[in-house]
Amino acid sequence: MDGTTFNFCPIGTDNWLDFEMLMESKGAPHSCWCTAWIDVAKENKKADKSEKKATMKQRIHCGIPVGLLAYSENVPMGWCAVAPRETYRPLGGDETKPLVWSVVCFFIKRQFRGQGFSRLLLDEAIDYAKAHGAKYIEGYPVAPDSPSYRFMGFNQLFESADFKFVKTAGARRNVMLRELD
């Protein structure tokens, strides 16, 4: 990562415009706004991207944690969705554990990919969850050859951060859990 310094900040009303800029940048998940696991209030059967964006903005406005924004030289370049598990729809995780936070999405601008940046984001997400009272953190990664859910990260990433396999969820996702001490 060539000596570049990175900063990480929870997404809030003060940096909404940075988050918006990242999510609407080329290659970003602007069609879903990382709401795949969030109930989106919608008038139609399928929510459009403006409804998804409005849902995310409303959550932030209400103080619901949604994740971390990553900056390189004060420019947003990545994000990780991490929040209390109960703020998401059912993810198929280990429901016997209390105080679980979930990592459900990563987005990194193309020029920063393949450099280990996902691991930096995951480490920051672990620290963020722990600082906010989480006893466990859960991820739902897939194999690198998976045709879907790649935005949730890959198995090796979570294994390298000491997450342990718990079970499968659906056809592709793996539930991985790490106890926070």
C-alpha positions in Angstrom: 0.0 0.0 0.0 2.9 2.3 -1.0 3.1 4.4 2.3 -0.3 6.0 1.8 -2.0 6.9 5.1 -5.6 5.8 5.6 -8.2 7.1 8.0 -11.4 5.4 9.1 -14.5 7.1 10.4 -17.9 5.9 11.4 -20.5 7.2 8.9 -22.7 9.9 10.4 -24.5 13.0 9.4 -21.1 14.9 9.5 -19.6 12.8 6.7 -22.8 11.8 4.8 -21.7 13.8 1.7 -18.4 11.8 1.7 -20.3 8.6 1.9 -22.7 9.8 -0.9 -19.7 10.7 -3.1 -18.2 7.3 -2.6 -21.4 5.4 -3.2 -22.1 7.3 -6.4 -18.6 7.0 -7.8 -17.8 4.8 -10.7 -18.0 1.1 -9.9 -19.7 1.7 -6.5 -22.8 -0.1 -5.4 -25.1 2.9 -6.1 -27.9 0.8 -7.3 -28.2 -1.0 -3.9 -26.6 1.4 -1.5 -25.6 -1.7 0.5 -29.2 -2.3 1.6 -29.3 -5.9 0.6 -29.7 -6.9 4.3 -31.8 -3.9 5.4 -35.6 -3.6 5.1 -36.2 -0.7 2.8 -39.5 1.1 3.2 -40.9 1.0 -0.3 -44.1 2.0 -2.1 -43.5 -0.4 -5.0 -42.8 -4.1 -4.9 -39.1 -3.5 -5.5 -37.4 -0.4 -4.1 -35.4 1.8 -6.5 -32.0 3.2 -5.7 -33.4 6.6 -4.5 -35.5 4.7 -1.9 -32.5 2.7 -0.9 -30.3 5.8 -0.6 -33.1 7.5 1.5 -33.3 4.5 3.8 -29.6 4.6 4.4 -29.7 8.4 5.0 -32.6 8.0 7.5 -30.7 5.3 9.4 -27.7 7.6 9.7 -29.9 10.5 10.7 -31.5 8.4 13.5 -28.0 7.4 14.8 -28.2 3.7 13.7 -24.6 2.5 13.0 -24.2 1.6 9.4 -20.4 1.2 8.9 -17.1 2.8 8.4 -15.8 5.0 5.7 -12.2 4.8 4.7 -10.2 7.8 3.4 -7.0 8.1 1.5 -5.5 11.6 1.7 -9.0 12.9 2.8 -10.8 11.3 -0.1 -13.3 8.5 0.5 -12.1 5.3 -1.1 -13.8 2.4 0.6 -16.3 1.3 3.1 -17.3 -1.6 5.3 -20.9 -2.1 6.5 -20.7 -3.1 10.2 -23.5 -2.7 12.6 -25.4 -4.6 15.4 -26.9 -7.8 13.9 -30.4 -6.8 15.0 -30.4 -3.8 12.6 -30.3 -6.2 9.6 -32.8 -8.8 8.2 -32.0 -12.3 9.3 -28.5 -13.3 8.0 -28.6 -17.0 9.0 -26.0 -16.5 11.8 -25.5 -18.0 15.2 -28.6 -16.7 17.0 -27.5 -18.2 20.4 -24.9 -15.5 20.9 -25.6 -12.1 22.5 -24.3 -8.7 21.5 -23.3 -9.7 17.9 -22.3 -7.2 15.3 -22.3 -8.1 11.6 -20.0 -7.3 8.7 -22.2 -7.5 5.6 -20.5 -5.5 2.8 -17.2 -4.1 1.5 -16.6 -1.6 -1.3 -13.2 -0.5 -2.2 -12.4 1.8 -5.2 -10.7 -0.2 -8.0 -7.3 1.4 -7.6 -7.0 0.3 -4.0 -8.1 -3.3 -4.6 -5.8 -6.3 -4.3 -3.5 -4.6 -1.8 -4.8 -6.0 1.4 -7.1 -3.1 2.0 -10.1 -5.4 2.9 -8.1 -6.7 5.8 -7.5 -3.1 7.1 -11.2 -2.4 6.8 -12.1 -5.6 8.6 -9.6 -4.9 11.4 -11.2 -1.4 11.8 -14.7 -3.0 11.8 -13.6 -5.4 14.6 -12.3 -2.6 16.7 -15.3 -0.4 16.1 -17.8 -3.2 17.1 -15.7 -4.0 20.2 -15.6 -0.3 21.2 -19.4 -0.2 20.9 -20.1 -3.2 23.2 -20.0 -6.1 20.8 -19.0 -9.5 22.4 -18.9 -11.2 19.0 -18.6 -10.2 15.4 -20.0 -12.2 12.5 -19.2 -12.3 8.8 -20.9 -14.1 5.9 -18.2 -14.5 3.3 -18.2 -16.7 0.2 -15.6 -18.6 -1.8 -13.6 -16.6 -4.3 -15.3 -18.4 -7.2 -18.8 -17.6 -5.9 -21.1 -16.1 -8.6 -22.9 -13.9 -6.0 -22.5 -12.3 -2.6 -18.9 -11.4 -3.3 -19.5 -8.0 -1.7 -19.6 -9.8 1.6 -16.0 -10.7 1.5 -14.1 -14.0 1.0 -13.6 -16.8 3.4 -9.8 -16.4 3.5 -10.2 -12.7 4.6 -12.2 -13.7 7.7 -10.0 -16.7 8.4 -6.9 -14.5 8.4 -8.7 -12.3 11.1 -9.3 -15.3 13.4 -13.0 -15.8 12.5 -14.1 -19.4 12.9 -16.5 -21.2 10.6 -19.9 -21.8 12.2 -22.2 -23.0 9.4 -23.4 -22.3 5.9 -26.2 -19.9 5.3 -28.1 -20.4 2.0 -26.3 -21.9 -0.9 -23.1 -19.8 -0.9 -22.5 -17.8 2.3 -20.5 -19.1 5.2 -21.2 -17.8 8.7 -18.0 -17.0 10.5 -17.7 -15.8 14.0 -15.0 -14.2 16.2 -15.3 -13.7 19.9 -14.1 -10.3 21.0 -12.2 -10.2 24.3 
